[in-house]
Amino acid sequence: MTSTVPTAVHAVHTGQRPLTMFGPDFPFAYDDFLAHPAGIGSVPATEHGTEVAVIGGGLSGIVTAYELMKMGLRPVVYEADQIGGRLRTATFEGGDPGLTAEMGAMRFPPSSTAFQHYVDLAKLRMEPFPNPLAPETPSTVVDLKGESHYARTLEDLPGVYHQVMDAWNACLEEGADFSDMQQAIRERDVPRIREIWARLVEKLDNQTFYGFLCDAPSFSSFRHREIFGQVGFGTGGWDTDFPNSILEILRVVYTGADDEHQGIAGGSQQLPLRLWEREPQKILHWPHGTSLASLHADGQPRPAVTRLHRTAGEHAESDRITVTDAGGAVRTYRAAVFTAQSWLLLSRIDCGDELLPIDHWTAVERTHYMESSKLFVPVDRPFWRDEAVDDRGEPTGRDVMSMTLTDRMTRGTYLLEDGPDRPAVICLSYTWCDDSLKWLPLSAGERLEVMLKSLREIYPGVDIRKHITGDPVTVSWENEPWFMGAFKANLPGHYRYQRRLFTHFMQRDLPPGRRGLFLAGDDISWTAGWAEGAVQTALNAVWGVMHHLGGATDPSNPGPGDVFDQIAPVELPDD
């Protein structure tokens, strides 16, 4: 996610409960649900060994499959590319084999507590991510309109940046009850969360992020809005989100999703890969030592799905899900979970109209994805920590290069290191939407040349090229055939569509011929672009499959479907 929040808003609150991604749309404690000793539910023994299709081997698909396996079901995972989805970690050809580049998700907030549950299961280590002005970041350069400002902390930036920060804080308080909502989320005060959010959804569903800023007295200055859009505070500029619904932004800032980020040491793709190989200690039906890998031939998922349709079962019309894969195999299941990006149902997969209710097809068609691109290079060492000198050769007390936010083509440049004398990595450019599309026709080498030119204008005395030790790696997610975009970002007026997709796991009101297929993945969640949303919707789908097969949760640990009526998302009228 490109959005960011001023550090002043997320100051440490001594003695308060931590901020988590608890709502605001669906305030269910997924972290407590996962941690409960009773487990997250079971199916009747007669269903043990039942196959369930899981389409997509990203984080949501792997979490879904892992939890279904623990219940004694047999998940059959289909994956078109590689396990991990947008948790994709690349290495450099010609570079140090220990260096990695995070092509997709690379930073995770502490508020992602359900996600953290699986990080802990996989025994992975988190480490601070060097966002601009973060305590762990040596220095930051903000370069706008050809003028650069060097800063180690927010206090080092000119006064106008403090004015912008204050305007954003005031805007959130006046227009979105920011402090009240954050306090309610900390306390997990469900009635208060629902009261505030219901009012804001009704008021703001048709409002863009930029329109929200323009309506705020604190942001009457165009200059302030421009600076905020191009730079922001925290992880970078806001302007690529300006056309999106303000509700999307509020979900992020309320829950601290863009604050105090950490990365996974060694790469984020380790998480789904380790879950794929993990042998749970508590597992039903299957012998100890069972893993998702061991339940699949040669330890690999089945290939891409090419066709998905319903077929008649023994007791009801069209109550089975039939899957055809790229190898020509056809299998029929009583239940299936689709975790890939929903646009694939419109383009890459041959789907029957009966697969979803018509209102859900409309919601899939209206889904809006953001583009995103990155380019990384390996370097010999963290040379950016060298001390800069002035024109007379005198030391300046500044780093020769810094984490950089700019309005030039690179937009965001991140410096990634693991010790002063070890090889390191530069994310030369991290861009979104129109900025990403500017790179689309260019090869990795061509992108590299443009980026080096832009950075040379900011750091004229720094020869980045001489430190590069291998070939660049790049990605444009809009050009990835099994993704076609980085993640969902709702436009104004899309709340109703998102509600249909998120609540699809509740199928009691659907006719029998429309049940049994469950949607999951971060684009079904309220917080697309965050791994937490992928995990939460996976757990919703697991509850849906369990319920569909006659299972239930333990009464002491009700699941998301059991308490749905008490915490259901706001329902706006269609008329």
Summary of the structure (lengths in Angstrom):
residues: 575
radius of gyration: 23.9
end to end distance: 32.7
largest distance: 85.9
contacts: 1985
relative contact order: 0.19
helix: 35%
strand: 18%
